[in-house]
Amino acid sequence: MASAGMAPAQASERVLQESQRAAVAKMVATARVRAGARWFYWIAALSMVNSMVVIFGGNLHFVVGLGITSVVDAVAKQVGSAGSVLDIVINGFVAGVFALFGYFAIKGQRWAFLVGMALYAMDGVLLLTVRDFFSVAFHAYALFAIYRGLQAAE
């Protein structure tokens, strides 16, 4: 009789352990999704910082930023003061799109990861055409980090 009383307790313990493992696995996956998705926020923010630096005449450049915003910066710089306003508007829109990818990716939306990664990869190709190999390499690393978030998304 005593052994019959132990079996249900062991079974419930096993179920509890399995549910704890599942909860931990879900927390780890959520953390990976968030870590991958946050890259979109960094890309957006540092692209805007790059643009502001150009507008105010600085020489600082973050490699995680977007190449397309650098193109807009160069064109706007040639136009003059009116170009600065256009620069902020256009690059603000581009950065906003990447911030939206981050917003939806953090919620586990796979399409946001995929579309954002595709656009960032195309941006890397743009940088490759101007031979900015350090930025291209960093784009590749960022894409890998974002991909890990995509893998963890359900």
N, C-alpha and C positions, 0 to 999 in steps of 0.2 A: 504494500500500500504506500509506503513512503516513497518508493521510486516513482509511482504514478503521480504523486503530488509534485515531484521535481520537474517532470516533463513539461507541463504547461508553463512553469516559471522560466525554464530554459528557452522555450519557444518564444515567449513574450520578450525575453531579453534579446534574443536574436533579431526579432522584429524591430525592437528599439534601436539596436546597433545599425541595422540596415537603414532605418529611417534617418538616423544621425549621419551616416555616410552619405546618403542622398542629399541631405540638407547641406553638408559641407561641400559636396560636389557642385551643388547649385550656387552656393556663395562664391566658390572659386570661379565658376563660369561667368557669373555676374561681374565679378571683379575684372576678369579678362575682357569682357565686352566693354566695360567702362574705360579700361586702360586703352584699348584700341580706338574707341570712339573719341576720347579726349584729344587724340592727335589732330582731329579736324579743328578743334578749338584752337590748338596751338598754331596750326597752319594759318587759320584766319587771323588770329591776333598778331602773329609775327609778320604776316604780309602787310597788315596795316601799319605796324611799327616801321617796317622797311619803307613804306610809302611816305610816312611822316618824316622820316629821316631825310629822304630825298627832297621833299618839299622845303624843309628847313635848311637844306644845304649840307647835310652831314655825309659821312663816308661809311657808316656802319651798315652791315648787311647780314641778315640772318638767313642761313642756307635752308632752313625748313620752310621759309616763305615761298610764295608762288612766283614762278618765272613770268607768268602773264601780267602780274601786277608790276613787275620791273619794266616790261615793255610799255605799259600804260604810263609809268613814271617817266620813262625816257621821252615819250611823245609829248606828254604834258609839260615837261621841262622846256621843250623847244617852243611851245605855244606861248608861254609866259604866265602872267598872273591868272588869267582866265583858265589856263590849263590846270592850275593847282586845284581849283574848285572841281573841275571835271575829273581830275585825278582822284580826289577824295570820294566823289560820287561813284565813279566806276569801280574803283578798288574796294570801296565800302560795300557795293553790291556783290562783288566777287567774294569778298571775305564773309559777307552775310550768308551766301549760298553754302560755303564750307561750314559755317557755324550751324546752319540748319542740318547739314549732314551729321554733324556732331550730336545735335539734339535728338534726331531720330535714331541714330546709331546707338546712343546710350540707352534708348528704349528697346534695343535689340532688333531694330528693323534692318533686315539683311540688305534690302534694296539700297538703303542709305550708305552702307559700307561699300556695296558694289559700284554704285554710281560715283560716289566720292573717290574711290580708289581709281576708277577708270579716268576721271578728270585729272586726278593728281598724277597718274602715269602719263597722260598726254602732256601735262605741264612739264614733266621730267624729260619728255622727248623734245619739247621746245628748248629746254635748257641744254640738252645734248647738242642741238643745232648751233648754239652759240658757244659750245665747248666749255661750259661751266661744269667741269667734271666733279668738283667737290659737292656742288648742289645736287647733281644727278645722283651721286653716291648716297647723299643724305635722303633724297627722295626715295631711293630703293630701300633704305633702312626703315623709313617711316611707313612705306607701303607694307613691309614685312610686319611691322608692329600693328598696323591697322588690320592686316590679314589675320593675325592671331586673334584679334577681337571678333572678326567675322566668323572664324572657326568656332568660337565659343557661343556665338549667338544661336538661339534655338530656331 
